[in-house]
C-alpha cells in the first residue's frame, strides 16, 4: 500500500491546520490533542531551522530558505508618489522533484 504524504492529501482544495490534525489523528490512532502537538512541533521545526540555519529541507516536499531583499524604490499606485522600500528578509520555497511531478498530474480548473 502506498502512503500518501499529508501535503498531497488535497491538492485541489485548501487544507487547513485542523484538517491536518484530524488526518494525522485518524491515520495514527492518536487523540486530536496529541496530533495537534505533533503537527505544531513539525511546523515549529521549519521556523526554528530557518532562524538558526537559514534553510529547512523536507524530503519529497521541498526546501525553504531565507532570502535577503535589497532596499529599493517603489511607487504608490494610487498617487504615483515615489517610495523608499526598506531591505527585508523573506522566505522562499523550492519544490522537490517529487512534488513537481505530482503537481504536473493535477488538472487545473
C-alpha positions in Angstrom: 0.0 0.0 0.0 1.3 3.4 -0.9 1.1 6.0 1.8 0.2 9.5 0.5 2.1 12.2 2.3 -0.2 14.7 4.2 0.8 17.6 1.9 -0.6 15.7 -1.1 -3.9 14.8 0.7 -6.0 17.5 -1.0 -4.1 19.3 -3.8 -7.2 20.8 -5.4 -8.6 22.4 -2.2 -7.1 24.2 0.8 -6.2 22.0 3.7 -6.3 23.8 7.0 -4.5 23.1 10.2 -7.5 21.4 11.9 -7.9 19.1 8.9 -4.2 18.1 9.0 -4.6 17.4 12.8 -7.8 15.3 12.1 -6.0 13.3 9.3 -2.9 12.7 11.5 -5.1 11.7 14.5 -7.2 9.3 12.3 -4.3 7.7 10.4 -2.2 7.1 13.6 -4.9 6.4 16.2 -4.0 9.5 18.3 -6.1 11.9 20.2 -6.6 15.2 18.4 -4.7 16.9 21.3 -1.7 14.7 20.7 -1.9 15.0 16.9 -2.1 18.8 17.3 1.0 18.9 19.4 2.8 16.8 16.8 1.6 19.0 13.8 2.6 22.2 15.7 6.0 20.7 16.5 6.7 19.8 12.9 5.7 23.3 11.7 7.8 24.7 14.5 10.9 22.9 13.1 10.5 25.0 9.9 10.7 28.3 11.8 13.4 27.1 14.1 15.7 25.9 11.4 15.1 28.9 9.2 16.1 31.1 12.1 19.2 29.1 13.0 20.4 27.8 9.6 18.6 29.9 7.1 17.1 26.9 5.4 14.7 23.9 6.1 14.5 20.9 3.8 11.7 18.4 3.8 12.2 15.4 1.5 9.6 15.0 -1.2 8.2 18.4 -0.4 11.0 21.0 -0.9 13.3 23.5 0.6 12.5 26.7 2.4 15.3 29.3 2.5 15.7 32.8 3.9 16.4 35.4 1.2 17.5 39.0 1.6 15.8 41.7 -0.5 17.8 44.8 -1.0 16.3 48.3 -0.3 14.6 49.6 -3.4 12.5 52.4 -4.8 8.8 51.8 -5.5 5.7 53.8 -6.4 2.4 54.2 -4.7 0.0 53.0 -7.5 -2.8 55.4 -6.3 -0.8 58.6 -6.3 2.3 57.8 -8.3 4.5 59.0 -5.4 8.0 57.5 -5.2 8.6 55.5 -2.0 11.7 54.1 -0.4 11.2 50.4 0.5 13.4 49.1 3.2 15.6 46.0 2.9 13.8 42.9 4.2 14.1 39.2 4.6 11.5 36.7 3.2 11.1 33.0 2.9 11.5 31.3 -0.5 10.4 27.8 -1.3 11.8 25.5 -4.0 9.6 22.4 -4.7 11.3 19.0 -4.6 11.2 16.9 -7.8 8.6 14.5 -6.3 6.2 17.4 -5.6 6.8 18.9 -9.1 6.0 15.5 -10.6 2.8 15.2 -8.6 1.6 18.7 -9.4 2.2 18.1 -13.1 -0.5 15.5 -13.0 -3.1 17.8 -11.4 -5.9 19.1 -13.7 -6.2 22.9 -13.4 -9.8 24.2 -13.2 
